[in-house]
C-alpha cells in the first residue's frame, strides 16, 4: 500500500469521526453540551497522576449519582 493511499484513508476516517461527533452533539440538549464542556475543562485544569485520580473519581461519582436514581441497598 502506498503512502498516499494510507494518508487518504486516514483523512477519510477523520472526516467520518468528525461527522459522527457532530451528529452526536446535534442530538444533545444545549445545556448538557455546556455541562460536558465544563467537565472537560475542569478535568484538564486539575490533572492527576494515573492510579491517583482521587478528585476525578469523586467528581465523576457525584456526577453519575446526580444522573441516576438512588440505588436501594438491602
Residue, then its C-alpha position, 0 to 999 in steps of 0.5 A: x500500500x502506498x503512502x498516499x493511499x494510507x494518508x487518504x484513508x486516514x483523512x477519510x476516517x477523520x472526516x467520518x469521526x468528525x461527522x459522527x461527533x457532530x451528529x452526536x452533539x446535534x442530538x444533545x440538549x444545549x445545556x448538557x453540551x455546556x455541562x460536558x464542556x465544563x467537565x472537560x475543562x475542569x478535568x484538564x485544569x486539575x490533572x492527576x497522576x494515573x492510579x491517583x485520580x482521587x478528585x476525578x473519581x469523586x467528581x465523576x461519582x457525584x456526577x453519575x449519582x446526580x444522573x441516576x436514581x438512588x440505588x436501594x441497598x438491602 
